[in-house]
């Protein structure tokens, strides 16, 4: 963590965001945790995986 993030955190402590913004931040964090949980328990769908094609892919 660098000094920029520490200064931002001190600003948030002194001037807390509105309840709407806090709900938005909490919602984004919950959504990310749900996506991680789905990927961990059920795996990632094969249709959404990136598969290299014959042309334009990196040589191995």
CHARMM internal coordinates of N, CA and C (Angstrom, degrees):
IC EDIT
DIST 1 N 1 CA 1.4424
DIST 1 CA 1 C 1.5259
ANGL 1 N 1 CA 1 C 107.83
DIST 1 C 2 N 1.3146
ANGL 1 CA 1 C 2 N 116.13
DIHE 1 N 1 CA 1 C 2 N 128.68
DIST 2 N 2 CA 1.4508
ANGL 1 C 2 N 2 CA 118.30
DIHE 1 CA 1 C 2 N 2 CA -179.66
DIST 2 CA 2 C 1.5271
ANGL 2 N 2 CA 2 C 110.94
DIHE 1 C 2 N 2 CA 2 C -97.69
DIST 2 C 3 N 1.3152
ANGL 2 CA 2 C 3 N 116.13
DIHE 2 N 2 CA 2 C 3 N 178.16
DIST 3 N 3 CA 1.4657
ANGL 2 C 3 N 3 CA 121.51
DIHE 2 CA 2 C 3 N 3 CA -174.27
DIST 3 CA 3 C 1.5301
ANGL 3 N 3 CA 3 C 111.98
DIHE 2 C 3 N 3 CA 3 C -65.56
DIST 3 C 4 N 1.3292
ANGL 3 CA 3 C 4 N 117.06
DIHE 3 N 3 CA 3 C 4 N -30.07
DIST 4 N 4 CA 1.4647
ANGL 3 C 4 N 4 CA 119.89
DIHE 3 CA 3 C 4 N 4 CA 179.45
DIST 4 CA 4 C 1.5295
ANGL 4 N 4 CA 4 C 111.26
DIHE 3 C 4 N 4 CA 4 C -60.31
DIST 4 C 5 N 1.3372
ANGL 4 CA 4 C 5 N 116.46
DIHE 4 N 4 CA 4 C 5 N -45.58
DIST 5 N 5 CA 1.4674
ANGL 4 C 5 N 5 CA 119.97
DIHE 4 CA 4 C 5 N 5 CA -179.32
DIST 5 CA 5 C 1.5287
ANGL 5 N 5 CA 5 C 111.55
DIHE 4 C 5 N 5 CA 5 C -68.98
DIST 5 C 6 N 1.3186
ANGL 5 CA 5 C 6 N 117.02
DIHE 5 N 5 CA 5 C 6 N -35.39
DIST 6 N 6 CA 1.4669
ANGL 5 C 6 N 6 CA 119.64
DIHE 5 CA 5 C 6 N 6 CA 176.93
DIST 6 CA 6 C 1.5233
ANGL 6 N 6 CA 6 C 111.00
DIHE 5 C 6 N 6 CA 6 C -65.22
DIST 6 C 7 N 1.3190
ANGL 6 CA 6 C 7 N 117.32
DIHE 6 N 6 CA 6 C 7 N -40.22
DIST 7 N 7 CA 1.4693
ANGL 6 C 7 N 7 CA 119.97
DIHE 6 CA 6 C 7 N 7 CA 176.69
DIST 7 CA 7 C 1.5244
ANGL 7 N 7 CA 7 C 111.41
DIHE 6 C 7 N 7 CA 7 C -65.37
DIST 7 C 8 N 1.3185
ANGL 7 CA 7 C 8 N 115.93
DIHE 7 N 7 CA 7 C 8 N -39.00
DIST 8 N 8 CA 1.4678
ANGL 7 C 8 N 8 CA 118.98
DIHE 7 CA 7 C 8 N 8 CA 177.80
DIST 8 CA 8 C 1.5296
ANGL 8 N 8 CA 8 C 111.11
DIHE 7 C 8 N 8 CA 8 C -64.00
DIST 8 C 9 N 1.3380
ANGL 8 CA 8 C 9 N 116.59
DIHE 8 N 8 CA 8 C 9 N -41.06
DIST 9 N 9 CA 1.4659
ANGL 8 C 9 N 9 CA 119.94
DIHE 8 CA 8 C 9 N 9 CA 178.74
DIST 9 CA 9 C 1.5246
ANGL 9 N 9 CA 9 C 111.61
DIHE 8 C 9 N 9 CA 9 C -64.92
DIST 9 C 10 N 1.3353
ANGL 9 CA 9 C 10 N 117.32
DIHE 9 N 9 CA 9 C 10 N -39.69
DIST 10 N 10 CA 1.4695
ANGL 9 C 10 N 10 CA 119.09
DIHE 9 CA 9 C 10 N 10 CA 177.72
DIST 10 CA 10 C 1.5204
ANGL 10 N 10 CA 10 C 110.88
DIHE 9 C 10 N 10 CA 10 C -65.12
DIST 10 C 11 N 1.3463
ANGL 10 CA 10 C 11 N 117.05
DIHE 10 N 10 CA 10 C 11 N -35.76
DIST 11 N 11 CA 1.4669
ANGL 10 C 11 N 11 CA 119.53
DIHE 10 CA 10 C 11 N 11 CA 176.74
DIST 11 CA 11 C 1.5205
ANGL 11 N 11 CA 11 C 110.18
DIHE 10 C 11 N 11 CA 11 C -64.32
DIST 11 C 12 N 1.3478
ANGL 11 CA 11 C 12 N 117.05
DIHE 11 N 11 CA 11 C 12 N -41.77
DIST 12 N 12 CA 1.4637
ANGL 11 C 12 N 12 CA 120.19
DIHE 11 CA 11 C 12 N 12 CA 179.33
DIST 12 CA 12 C 1.5220
ANGL 12 N 12 CA 12 C 111.24
DIHE 11 C 12 N 12 CA 12 C -64.56
DIST 12 C 13 N 1.3263
ANGL 12 CA 12 C 13 N 117.89
DIHE 12 N 12 CA 12 C 13 N -34.72
DIST 13 N 13 CA 1.4609
ANGL 12 C 13 N 13 CA 120.41
DIHE 12 CA 12 C 13 N 13 CA 179.25
DIST 13 CA 13 C 1.5257
ANGL 13 N 13 CA 13 C 110.03
DIHE 12 C 13 N 13 CA 13 C -69.08
DIST 13 C 14 N 1.3110
ANGL 13 CA 13 C 14 N 116.56
DIHE 13 N 13 CA 13 C 14 N -40.28
DIST 14 N 14 CA 1.4739
ANGL 13 C 14 N 14 CA 119.87
DIHE 13 CA 13 C 14 N 14 CA -179.03
DIST 14 CA 14 C 1.5204
ANGL 14 N 14 CA 14 C 112.75
DIHE 13 C 14 N 14 CA 14 C -76.62
DIST 14 C 15 N 1.3122
ANGL 14 CA 14 C 15 N 117.36
DIHE 14 N 14 CA 14 C 15 N -34.66
DIST 15 N 15 CA 1.4686
ANGL 14 C 15 N 15 CA 123.03
DIHE 14 CA 14 C 15 N 15 CA -179.94
DIST 15 CA 15 C 1.5217
ANGL 15 N 15 CA 15 C 108.51
DIHE 14 C 15 N 15 CA 15 C -128.66
DIST 15 C 16 N 1.3324
ANGL 15 CA 15 C 16 N 117.38
DIHE 15 N 15 CA 15 C 16 N 83.31
DIST 16 N 16 CA 1.4726
ANGL 15 C 16 N 16 CA 119.55
DIHE 15 CA 15 C 16 N 16 CA -176.08
DIST 16 CA 16 C 1.5273
ANGL 16 N 16 CA 16 C 111.59
DIHE 15 C 16 N 16 CA 16 C -64.58
DIST 16 C 17 N 1.3419
ANGL 16 CA 16 C 17 N 116.66
DIHE 16 N 16 CA 16 C 17 N 146.21
DIST 17 N 17 CA 1.4585
ANGL 16 C 17 N 17 CA 120.69
DIHE 16 CA 16 C 17 N 17 CA 178.74
DIST 17 CA 17 C 1.5244
ANGL 17 N 17 CA 17 C 111.53
DIHE 16 C 17 N 17 CA 17 C -69.07
DIST 17 C 18 N 1.3164
ANGL 17 CA 17 C 18 N 115.02
DIHE 17 N 17 CA 17 C 18 N 166.38
DIST 18 N 18 CA 1.4570
ANGL 17 C 18 N 18 CA 120.72
DIHE 17 CA 17 C 18 N 18 CA -179.43
DIST 18 CA 18 C 1.5326
ANGL 18 N 18 CA 18 C 110.09
DIHE 17 C 18 N 18 CA 18 C -67.28
DIST 18 C 19 N 1.3275
ANGL 18 CA 18 C 19 N 116.78
DIHE 18 N 18 CA 18 C 19 N 159.31
DIST 19 N 19 CA 1.4789
ANGL 18 C 19 N 19 CA 119.35
DIHE 18 CA 18 C 19 N 19 CA 178.31
DIST 19 CA 19 C 1.5292
ANGL 19 N 19 CA 19 C 112.82
DIHE 18 C 19 N 19 CA 19 C -59.62
DIST 19 C 20 N 1.3220
ANGL 19 CA 19 C 20 N 117.35
DIHE 19 N 19 CA 19 C 20 N -33.18
DIST 20 N 20 CA 1.4615
ANGL 19 C 20 N 20 CA 119.75
DIHE 19 CA 19 C 20 N 20 CA 177.63
DIST 20 CA 20 C 1.5122
ANGL 20 N 20 CA 20 C 112.59
DIHE 19 C 20 N 20 CA 20 C -64.41
DIST 20 C 21 N 1.3269
ANGL 20 CA 20 C 21 N 116.26
DIHE 20 N 20 CA 20 C 21 N -41.74
DIST 21 N 21 CA 1.4599
ANGL 20 C 21 N 21 CA 120.03
DIHE 20 CA 20 C 21 N 21 CA 178.60
DIST 21 CA 21 C 1.5268
ANGL 21 N 21 CA 21 C 110.78
DIHE 20 C 21 N 21 CA 21 C -68.87
DIST 21 C 22 N 1.3199
ANGL 21 CA 21 C 22 N 116.90
DIHE 21 N 21 CA 21 C 22 N -37.22
DIST 22 N 22 CA 1.4730
ANGL 21 C 22 N 22 CA 119.67
DIHE 21 CA 21 C 22 N 22 CA 177.07
DIST 22 CA 22 C 1.5239
ANGL 22 N 22 CA 22 C 110.45
DIHE 21 C 22 N 22 CA 22 C -63.41
DIST 22 C 23 N 1.3398
ANGL 22 CA 22 C 23 N 117.06
DIHE 22 N 22 CA 22 C 23 N -39.75
DIST 23 N 23 CA 1.4632
ANGL 22 C 23 N 23 CA 120.63
DIHE 22 CA 22 C 23 N 23 CA 177.79
DIST 23 CA 23 C 1.5275
ANGL 23 N 23 CA 23 C 110.44
DIHE 22 C 23 N 23 CA 23 C -65.48
DIST 23 C 24 N 1.3299
ANGL 23 CA 23 C 24 N 117.57
DIHE 23 N 23 CA 23 C 24 N -38.52
DIST 24 N 24 CA 1.4616
ANGL 23 C 24 N 24 CA 120.87
DIHE 23 CA 23 C 24 N 24 CA 177.77
DIST 24 CA 24 C 1.5262
ANGL 24 N 24 CA 24 C 110.93
DIHE 23 C 24 N 24 CA 24 C -63.47
DIST 24 C 25 N 1.3060
ANGL 24 CA 24 C 25 N 116.97
DIHE 24 N 24 CA 24 C 25 N -45.48
DIST 25 N 25 CA 1.4614
ANGL 24 C 25 N 25 CA 121.37
DIHE 24 CA 24 C 25 N 25 CA 179.63
DIST 25 CA 25 C 1.5311
ANGL 25 N 25 CA 25 C 110.25
DIHE 24 C 25 N 25 CA 25 C -62.97
DIST 25 C 26 N 1.3219
ANGL 25 CA 25 C 26 N 116.80
DIHE 25 N 25 CA 25 C 26 N -44.48
DIST 26 N 26 CA 1.4623
ANGL 25 C 26 N 26 CA 120.53
DIHE 25 CA 25 C 26 N 26 CA 178.66
DIST 26 CA 26 C 1.5302
ANGL 26 N 26 CA 26 C 110.59
DIHE 25 C 26 N 26 CA 26 C -63.78
DIST 26 C 27 N 1.3254
ANGL 26 CA 26 C 27 N 117.30
DIHE 26 N 26 CA 26 C 27 N -38.67
DIST 27 N 27 CA 1.4628
ANGL 26 C 27 N 27 CA 120.86
DIHE 26 CA 26 C 27 N 27 CA 178.74
DIST 27 CA 27 C 1.5140
ANGL 27 N 27 CA 27 C 112.63
DIHE 26 C 27 N 27 CA 27 C -64.38
DIST 27 C 28 N 1.3251
ANGL 27 CA 27 C 28 N 117.08
DIHE 27 N 27 CA 27 C 28 N -40.65
DIST 28 N 28 CA 1.4640
ANGL 27 C 28 N 28 CA 120.72
DIHE 27 CA 27 C 28 N 28 CA 178.73
DIST 28 CA 28 C 1.5250
ANGL 28 N 28 CA 28 C 110.18
DIHE 27 C 28 N 28 CA 28 C -66.15
DIST 28 C 29 N 1.3273
ANGL 28 CA 28 C 29 N 117.21
DIHE 28 N 28 CA 28 C 29 N -41.34
DIST 29 N 29 CA 1.4701
ANGL 28 C 29 N 29 CA 120.51
DIHE 28 CA 28 C 29 N 29 CA 179.10
DIST 29 CA 29 C 1.5248
ANGL 29 N 29 CA 29 C 110.38
DIHE 28 C 29 N 29 CA 29 C -64.60
DIST 29 C 30 N 1.3250
ANGL 29 CA 29 C 30 N 117.59
DIHE 29 N 29 CA 29 C 30 N -42.90
DIST 30 N 30 CA 1.4715
ANGL 29 C 30 N 30 CA 121.40
DIHE 29 CA 29 C 30 N 30 CA 178.75
DIST 30 CA 30 C 1.5227
ANGL 30 N 30 CA 30 C 110.62
DIHE 29 C 30 N 30 CA 30 C -64.02
DIST 30 C 31 N 1.3227
ANGL 30 CA 30 C 31 N 117.88
DIHE 30 N 30 CA 30 C 31 N -41.44
DIST 31 N 31 CA 1.4608
ANGL 30 C 31 N 31 CA 121.57
DIHE 30 CA 30 C 31 N 31 CA 178.53
DIST 31 CA 31 C 1.5304
ANGL 31 N 31 CA 31 C 110.75
DIHE 30 C 31 N 31 CA 31 C -61.90
DIST 31 C 32 N 1.3226
ANGL 31 CA 31 C 32 N 117.00
DIHE 31 N 31 CA 31 C 32 N -42.84
DIST 32 N 32 CA 1.4684
ANGL 31 C 32 N 32 CA 120.58
DIHE 31 CA 31 C 32 N 32 CA 177.86
DIST 32 CA 32 C 1.5278
ANGL 32 N 32 CA 32 C 110.92
DIHE 31 C 32 N 32 CA 32 C -63.06
DIST 32 C 33 N 1.3256
ANGL 32 CA 32 C 33 N 117.45
DIHE 32 N 32 CA 32 C 33 N -42.07
DIST 33 N 33 CA 1.4616
ANGL 32 C 33 N 33 CA 120.31
DIHE 32 CA 32 C 33 N 33 CA 179.02
DIST 33 CA 33 C 1.5219
ANGL 33 N 33 CA 33 C 111.67
DIHE 32 C 33 N 33 CA 33 C -65.55
DIST 33 C 34 N 1.3242
ANGL 33 CA 33 C 34 N 117.38
DIHE 33 N 33 CA 33 C 34 N -36.82
DIST 34 N 34 CA 1.4671
ANGL 33 C 34 N 34 CA 121.02
DIHE 33 CA 33 C 34 N 34 CA 177.22
DIST 34 CA 34 C 1.5243
ANGL 34 N 34 CA 34 C 110.14
DIHE 33 C 34 N 34 CA 34 C -64.45
DIST 34 C 35 N 1.3323
ANGL 34 CA 34 C 35 N 117.08
DIHE 34 N 34 CA 34 C 35 N -43.81
DIST 35 N 35 CA 1.4629
ANGL 34 C 35 N 35 CA 119.95
DIHE 34 CA 34 C 35 N 35 CA 179.11
DIST 35 CA 35 C 1.5254
ANGL 35 N 35 CA 35 C 111.74
DIHE 34 C 35 N 35 CA 35 C -63.76
DIST 35 C 36 N 1.3092
ANGL 35 CA 35 C 36 N 117.62
DIHE 35 N 35 CA 35 C 36 N -39.40
DIST 36 N 36 CA 1.4670
ANGL 35 C 36 N 36 CA 120.87
DIHE 35 CA 35 C 36 N 36 CA 177.06
DIST 36 CA 36 C 1.5246
ANGL 36 N 36 CA 36 C 109.87
DIHE 35 C 36 N 36 CA 36 C -64.64
DIST 36 C 37 N 1.3273
ANGL 36 CA 36 C 37 N 117.27
DIHE 36 N 36 CA 36 C 37 N -42.01
DIST 37 N 37 CA 1.4635
ANGL 36 C 37 N 37 CA 120.49
DIHE 36 CA 36 C 37 N 37 CA 178.89
DIST 37 CA 37 C 1.5161
ANGL 37 N 37 CA 37 C 112.75
DIHE 36 C 37 N 37 CA 37 C -64.06
DIST 37 C 38 N 1.3265
ANGL 37 CA 37 C 38 N 116.98
DIHE 37 N 37 CA 37 C 38 N -42.53
DIST 38 N 38 CA 1.4671
ANGL 37 C 38 N 38 CA 120.42
DIHE 37 CA 37 C 38 N 38 CA 178.44
DIST 38 CA 38 C 1.5226
ANGL 38 N 38 CA 38 C 110.02
DIHE 37 C 38 N 38 CA 38 C -63.33
DIST 38 C 39 N 1.3197
ANGL 38 CA 38 C 39 N 116.66
DIHE 38 N 38 CA 38 C 39 N -43.69
DIST 39 N 39 CA 1.4603
ANGL 38 C 39 N 39 CA 119.05
DIHE 38 CA 38 C 39 N 39 CA -179.94
DIST 39 CA 39 C 1.5262
ANGL 39 N 39 CA 39 C 111.30
DIHE 38 C 39 N 39 CA 39 C -66.07
DIST 39 C 40 N 1.3100
ANGL 39 CA 39 C 40 N 117.59
DIHE 39 N 39 CA 39 C 40 N -36.85
DIST 40 N 40 CA 1.4673
ANGL 39 C 40 N 40 CA 120.31
DIHE 39 CA 39 C 40 N 40 CA -177.60
DIST 40 CA 40 C 1.5330
ANGL 40 N 40 CA 40 C 111.31
DIHE 39 C 40 N 40 CA 40 C -71.35
DIST 40 C 41 N 1.3476
ANGL 40 CA 40 C 41 N 118.18
DIHE 40 N 40 CA 40 C 41 N -40.98
DIST 41 N 41 CA 1.4629
ANGL 40 C 41 N 41 CA 120.30
DIHE 40 CA 40 C 41 N 41 CA -175.04
DIST 41 CA 41 C 1.5223
ANGL 41 N 41 CA 41 C 113.42
DIHE 40 C 41 N 41 CA 41 C -85.79
DIST 41 C 42 N 1.3307
ANGL 41 CA 41 C 42 N 118.37
DIHE 41 N 41 CA 41 C 42 N -40.99
DIST 42 N 42 CA 1.4549
ANGL 41 C 42 N 42 CA 121.16
DIHE 41 CA 41 C 42 N 42 CA -175.76
DIST 42 CA 42 C 1.5192
ANGL 42 N 42 CA 42 C 113.38
DIHE 41 C 42 N 42 CA 42 C -106.41
DIST 42 C 43 N 1.2803
ANGL 42 CA 42 C 43 N 118.47
DIHE 42 N 42 CA 42 C 43 N -12.00
DIST 43 N 43 CA 1.4615
ANGL 42 C 43 N 43 CA 120.89
DIHE 42 CA 42 C 43 N 43 CA -179.42
DIST 43 CA 43 C 1.5199
ANGL 43 N 43 CA 43 C 111.29
DIHE 42 C 43 N 43 CA 43 C 84.36
DIST 43 C 44 N 1.2992
ANGL 43 CA 43 C 44 N 114.19
DIHE 43 N 43 CA 43 C 44 N 170.64
DIST 44 N 44 CA 1.4623
ANGL 43 C 44 N 44 CA 121.03
DIHE 43 CA 43 C 44 N 44 CA -179.03
DIST 44 CA 44 C 1.5201
ANGL 44 N 44 CA 44 C 108.57
DIHE 43 C 44 N 44 CA 44 C -91.34
DIST 44 C 45 N 1.3395
ANGL 44 CA 44 C 45 N 118.73
DIHE 44 N 44 CA 44 C 45 N 135.13
DIST 45 N 45 CA 1.4674
ANGL 44 C 45 N 45 CA 119.94
DIHE 44 CA 44 C 45 N 45 CA -179.45
DIST 45 CA 45 C 1.5347
ANGL 45 N 45 CA 45 C 111.13
DIHE 44 C 45 N 45 CA 45 C -62.65
DIST 45 C 46 N 1.3011
ANGL 45 CA 45 C 46 N 115.99
DIHE 45 N 45 CA 45 C 46 N 140.32
DIST 46 N 46 CA 1.4586
ANGL 45 C 46 N 46 CA 120.58
DIHE 45 CA 45 C 46 N 46 CA -178.74
DIST 46 CA 46 C 1.5259
ANGL 46 N 46 CA 46 C 111.30
DIHE 45 C 46 N 46 CA 46 C -64.32
DIST 46 C 47 N 1.3234
ANGL 46 CA 46 C 47 N 117.57
DIHE 46 N 46 CA 46 C 47 N -31.36
DIST 47 N 47 CA 1.4611
ANGL 46 C 47 N 47 CA 121.17
DIHE 46 CA 46 C 47 N 47 CA -179.54
DIST 47 CA 47 C 1.5309
ANGL 47 N 47 CA 47 C 112.04
DIHE 46 C 47 N 47 CA 47 C -67.10
DIST 47 C 48 N 1.3132
ANGL 47 CA 47 C 48 N 117.76
DIHE 47 N 47 CA 47 C 48 N -24.37
DIST 48 N 48 CA 1.4591
ANGL 47 C 48 N 48 CA 120.83
DIHE 47 CA 47 C 48 N 48 CA -179.29
DIST 48 CA 48 C 1.5227
ANGL 48 N 48 CA 48 C 112.66
DIHE 47 C 48 N 48 CA 48 C -96.25
DIST 48 C 49 N 1.3057
ANGL 48 CA 48 C 49 N 117.85
DIHE 48 N 48 CA 48 C 49 N 1.33
DIST 49 N 49 CA 1.4635
ANGL 48 C 49 N 49 CA 121.31
DIHE 48 CA 48 C 49 N 49 CA 179.92
DIST 49 CA 49 C 1.5195
ANGL 49 N 49 CA 49 C 109.55
DIHE 48 C 49 N 49 CA 49 C -81.95
DIST 49 C 50 N 1.3073
ANGL 49 CA 49 C 50 N 115.45
DIHE 49 N 49 CA 49 C 50 N 148.79
DIST 50 N 50 CA 1.4524
ANGL 49 C 50 N 50 CA 120.89
DIHE 49 CA 49 C 50 N 50 CA 177.14
DIST 50 CA 50 C 1.5205
ANGL 50 N 50 CA 50 C 107.88
DIHE 49 C 50 N 50 CA 50 C -88.04
DIST 50 C 51 N 1.3301
ANGL 50 CA 50 C 51 N 115.12
DIHE 50 N 50 CA 50 C 51 N 119.53
DIST 51 N 51 CA 1.4588
ANGL 50 C 51 N 51 CA 119.30
DIHE 50 CA 50 C 51 N 51 CA 178.15
DIST 51 CA 51 C 1.5191
ANGL 51 N 51 CA 51 C 107.81
DIHE 50 C 51 N 51 CA 51 C -113.37
DIST 51 C 52 N 1.3159
ANGL 51 CA 51 C 52 N 117.21
DIHE 51 N 51 CA 51 C 52 N 130.78
DIST 52 N 52 CA 1.4652
ANGL 51 C 52 N 52 CA 119.02
DIHE 51 CA 51 C 52 N 52 CA 179.66
DIST 52 CA 52 C 1.5297
ANGL 52 N 52 CA 52 C 111.11
DIHE 51 C 52 N 52 CA 52 C -68.47
DIST 52 C 53 N 1.3100
ANGL 52 CA 52 C 53 N 116.10
DIHE 52 N 52 CA 52 C 53 N 138.65
DIST 53 N 53 CA 1.4604
ANGL 52 C 53 N 53 CA 120.83
DIHE 52 CA 52 C 53 N 53 CA 177.97
DIST 53 CA 53 C 1.5144
ANGL 53 N 53 CA 53 C 109.03
DIHE 52 C 53 N 53 CA 53 C -96.52
DIST 53 C 54 N 1.3121
ANGL 53 CA 53 C 54 N 116.50
DIHE 53 N 53 CA 53 C 54 N 175.54
DIST 54 N 54 CA 1.4565
ANGL 53 C 54 N 54 CA 121.30
DIHE 53 CA 53 C 54 N 54 CA -176.97
DIST 54 CA 54 C 1.5291
ANGL 54 N 54 CA 54 C 112.34
DIHE 53 C 54 N 54 CA 54 C -65.04
DIST 54 C 55 N 1.3135
ANGL 54 CA 54 C 55 N 118.55
DIHE 54 N 54 CA 54 C 55 N -40.33
DIST 55 N 55 CA 1.4562
ANGL 54 C 55 N 55 CA 121.37
DIHE 54 CA 54 C 55 N 55 CA -178.15
DIST 55 CA 55 C 1.5198
ANGL 55 N 55 CA 55 C 110.05
DIHE 54 C 55 N 55 CA 55 C -105.22
DIST 55 C 56 N 1.2848
ANGL 55 CA 55 C 56 N 116.28
DIHE 55 N 55 CA 55 C 56 N 141.43
DIST 56 N 56 CA 1.4480
ANGL 55 C 56 N 56 CA 120.86
DIHE 55 CA 55 C 56 N 56 CA 175.41
DIST 56 CA 56 C 1.5147
ANGL 56 N 56 CA 56 C 114.85
DIHE 55 C 56 N 56 CA 56 C 86.79
DIST 56 C 57 N 1.3057
ANGL 56 CA 56 C 57 N 117.62
DIHE 56 N 56 CA 56 C 57 N -7.23
DIST 57 N 57 CA 1.4473
ANGL 56 C 57 N 57 CA 120.60
DIHE 56 CA 56 C 57 N 57 CA 178.29
DIST 57 CA 57 C 1.5257
ANGL 57 N 57 CA 57 C 110.93
DIHE 56 C 57 N 57 CA 57 C -80.99
DIST 57 C 58 N 1.2739
ANGL 57 CA 57 C 58 N 116.46
DIHE 57 N 57 CA 57 C 58 N 165.43
DIST 58 N 58 CA 1.4546
ANGL 57 C 58 N 58 CA 120.91
DIHE 57 CA 57 C 58 N 58 CA 177.47
DIST 58 CA 58 C 1.5214
ANGL 58 N 58 CA 58 C 109.42
DIHE 57 C 58 N 58 CA 58 C -76.19
DIST 58 C 59 N 1.3355
ANGL 58 CA 58 C 59 N 117.77
DIHE 58 N 58 CA 58 C 59 N 138.21
DIST 59 N 59 CA 1.4628
ANGL 58 C 59 N 59 CA 118.80
DIHE 58 CA 58 C 59 N 59 CA 177.87
DIST 59 CA 59 C 1.5252
ANGL 59 N 59 CA 59 C 110.73
DIHE 58 C 59 N 59 CA 59 C -70.68
DIST 59 C 60 N 1.3051
ANGL 59 CA 59 C 60 N 114.57
DIHE 59 N 59 CA 59 C 60 N 146.11
DIST 60 N 60 CA 1.4741
ANGL 59 C 60 N 60 CA 118.40
DIHE 59 CA 59 C 60 N 60 CA -179.23
DIST 60 CA 60 C 1.4924
ANGL 60 N 60 CA 60 C 111.11
DIHE 59 C 60 N 60 CA 60 C -103.08
END
COOR INIT
IC SEED 1 N 1 CA 1 C
IC BUILD
